[in-house]
Amino acid sequence: MSASSVVVGIDVAKAHVDVAVLGVQFGARRFDNDADGHSALAATLQPLGVALVVMEATGGYEAALACALQAAGLPVAVVNPRQARDFAKSMGRLAKTDAIDARMLAEFASVLVRRDDLAKLLRPLTDLDQQVLAALVTRRRQLLTMLLSERQRLQLAIAAVRPGIEAMIEAIRKQLDDVEAQMVKHVQEHYIELDKLLRSAKGVGPVASATLIAELPELGKLNRREVAALVGVAPMANDSGNSKGRRRVVGGRFEMRRVLYMATLTAARHNPAIKAFYDRLKAAGKLPKVALVACMRKLVTMLNAMVKTNKPWDTSLHGA
């Protein structure tokens, strides 16, 4: 390998990260997963001419490290853990340790770096404002999950424990109101123009807008097929020989897709373009869920075009 093909795999844990490098002499190393460790790792990798750094999404433990490496000028791809594990299995690596995982991620990086569409896989550099908004969006999601759990418990609770559950539900609701207020304030302070642009499309409310800004920073930077595949609403081929399998939507960003689903439900009732499209698909015999997924794809591609051109919703362009 030449210096231009040096690739790095990083296995991320809560307290430390294990690093493997292919293309130069670099023994397996471990760094602390904190600010000092991130700085030390970035300083170690910068002189190597790294073509790609790959790490798994670990629920947030990788976020600060990815940002630190990006700030140091290193290309970083954060991949789905399932994809990384499937790659390891395809290579016959069934054993699993931190060092082995780092090595397999480096080998995965050596494959990804040859792809023509590598740019799509690279993690966009996020600033502090976007990180704060993403944290608020995540916290809102967590509170909604807690609220649903408590409501389900309340349905089966006996009289002795109901007051405690009701008090918890009330506390969660107050927290939820506070977080949503913070989200709206943060968006108004830092992303007011983008928020106005997105919300000009009927169906996109404050929560959907904040989620799009926080969790889909690629919006407006990809073509319509790429953004649909990134969200996970693009039908994937399933053909073999003369067999033409049924197309399905797979992969993508689940949480983003869930918010988009709710926005599309509203749009299918109140947005003339989406409503007409939905009605046309239903009239053609499509199942309601199939029609709705198609509307999700149409809505996200429209929003992508709006952000790309910096033009709000135009009925003459998107009219029924």
N, C-alpha and C positions, 0 to 999 in steps of 0.2 A: 504493500500500500504506500502511496505517496502521502506527503503532508496534507494534501487537499482532501484525502479520503480518511482522515483520522476521525473516528467516531467514538462516542462515549455512551455508556449505559450506567444509569444511576438507580439503585434500589433505595427507596425512601422509607425510613421508619420514623417513629415519633422522636427518638433521641439522637439518631445518627443516620448517615447515608453511606452506602457502599458504592464504590466507583470502579468501573472497569473501562479500559481504553484499548481500542484496537487500532493498529497502524503505527504505533511507536512503542518503545520499551517503557512499560508503565505497570508496575505490579499492582495487585489489588490493594486498594487503600480505603480507609474509613475516615469520615469527617463528622464532626458534631453537626446536628441539624439545628443550628442557631446562627445568628448574624455573623459571629466570628468564623464559624465553620464555613458558611457560605462564601465569605470574603476569601478565606484561604483556598477553597476549592476553585473559585473563579480565577484567582491569581495563578494557581497551578495549571489550569487548562488554557489560559489565554495564549501562552507562547507556543502551543502545540498546533495551531492552525486547524482547529476542530471544524469539521464539516457539519456535524449534527450531534446534538445531545438528546437522548431519549430517556424519559422517566415515566412511570405509571401515575395515573391519577389515584391519589390515596385519601380522598375525602378532605383535603386541605393541607396536609402535612408537606405537600410538594410545592405549594403556591409561592411561599416566600423564596425558596431556593430557585424556582423557575424565574422569578422576577429578578433576583440577584444575578443570575447567569445572563439573562437577556440584557440587563443594564451593563454588563461587561462585554457586550457585543457578541455573545455566543448564540447560535441558532438552537432553539429548544422546541422539542415536540413532546407534548404530554399525551400519552396514548391510553386507551381503555385497557384495564388490567386483563380483561378476558382475551383481547387480541394478543397481548404479550404472552399469556399462558398458552393460548392455542399455538402460537409460533413455537414456543419451547417444546410442546408435545410433538409438533410436526418434525422437529429436529431430533426427536428421540430422547430429550432430556426430561426425565420424570422426577428426578431428585429436585428438592427445593430448599435452598438456603439463601441467605442474603447475598453471599458472594456469587453463587451460581446464577441467581436472578439478575444481578448486575451484569454478569458476562452475557447472559442471553439477551438482555436489553441492548447491549453493545452490538451483538450479532444482528438483532432486529434492526438497529440503526443502520448497519452496513447494507441492509436490503432497502430500507426506506430511502436512503440517500441517493439511490440510483433512479428513483422514480421521477418522471417528468413533472408530476404534480406535487412535488415536495413542498412547495410554498404553501399549499393548502393545509398541510399538516403542522406547520410551524405555529407555535403559540403566539398570538398577538401580544405585543408589549402593553401591559396595563399600567395606568398611572394610579396614584393614590386615591383619587376621586372615584375611579371605577372599582377599585378594591373595596372601598367603603360601601358603595352601592351594592356590590355583589354580596358583601357580608350581611347587609340589611335584608336583601332578597332571600338569602339563605335562612336567616333568622325567622323571617315571616313564615317561610315554608315549614320550619321546625315547629313553630307555635301552632300552625294549622294542624299538623300531625298530632301534637299533644292534645289539642282541643277535640279532635275527632275521637281519640282514644278515651278521653274522659267522658264524652257524651255516650260512647258505647258502654262504658262501665256503669254510667248512671242508669241506663235502661234495665240493667240486671241487679242493681244494688238494692239491698234491704234498707229499711227505714233508718237503722242505726248509723249507716255510713253515708247516706245521701247528702246530709248537710256539708260534710267535708268535701265531697266531690263537686257539689254545687259551688262551694267557695273557690275551689281550684279552677273551675270553669270560668267564674267571674274574673279571677286574677289573670288567667290566660287571655281573656278577651281584652282586658285593660292593656296588657302587654302588647297584644296584637294591634290595638288602636295606636299605641305609642310608636311602634315600629313602622306602621303604615304612614303615620304622620311624618316620621323622620325620613322615610323613603321619598315622599312627595316633596318635602322641603329640600332634600339633597338634590333631587332632580331639578327643581326650580332654580337652585343656586348654581348648578354646574352644567346642566344639560337642557336648558329651557328651550333652545331652538330645535334640538333633535326631538325633544318630547313633543313639541307642537307639531312637528313634521309627522311623527308616527301617529299621534292621536287625531290627526286630520282624517284618518281612515276610520270610518264608523266600525265599531267592534273592538278597537284598541283603546282600552282604558288606562288609568294611571298605573295599575299593577302590571299589565301586559307591557306597557311602554318601559317601565323601570326594569323589568326582567329582560326585555330585548336589549336594552342599553348595557345591562350588567353582564349578561350571559351569552350574548351573541355579538361580540365586538366586530366580527367579520362582516356584519350586515352592510351592504353597499360596496363591499370590496370583492365580491364573488359574482359569477354569473348565476343565472336562475337555476340551472341544474345543480351547480355546486352548493348553493345555499339550501336548496331543498334536501339534498343528500346530507348536508351537515346537520340539519335539524332532525332528519329521519322521516321525511314524508315523501321521498322519491321512491317510486316502485322499482324494485330490483328484478332483473331478468332471472329466470329459473329454467333455462333451456338445456337440452342435451340431445344431440343428434337430431332426429326428426320430432322429438318430444318438445312441446311448447308448454312449459309449466306455468302455473298461476303466478302472476306478479304479486309481490308483497313488499310492504315497507318494513325495513329492519334497521337496527342501529340508530345512530344519531344521538342527540342530546335529549334524554328522556324528560327532564324537568322543563326544558324549554318547550318541548313538544306538548307537555301537559298544559302549560299556560296558553300556548297557541291554540290548543283545542278549545279552551273556554272562550278565547277571543273569537274564534270562528263560529262557535255556537251563537254568539251575539250577532256577529256579522251576517250569518245566514238568515237572520230575522230582520235586521235593520240596515244592512249595507246593500244597496240596490244591485251592484255588480255581483257580489257573492251570493245574494239571494237568488238572482236570475240563474246563475251558474248551477247552484244547488238544485233549484227546481228543474232545470233542464236535464241534469243527470238523473234525478228521480224519475222524470217522465220517460227517460230512455231505459228504465228498468234497473238502474243501479241500486244496490242496497243502501239504506240511509248512512251506515257507517262508512261505506266506500265513498259515497258522495261527499261526506263531511271531510274525509281525509284529502280528497281531491281539492276541496275548498281551502283546507289548511295550506296545501301546497300553493294554490293560487294566491292566497293572502300573503304568505311569506315572500313569494317572488315579487308581488306588487310592492310590498314594503321595502324590499331590497332595491328595486328600481327607483323608488322615491328617494331613498337615502343616497343612492349613487348619483342621481341627478340633482339632488337637493331641491326637489319640487314636491309640494304637498299634494294630497289627494286631488285629482282633477276628474270631475265627473265626465267630462268630454272624452277623456282617455280611458277611463275605467267604467263608463256607464253601462247600463244593462243592454 
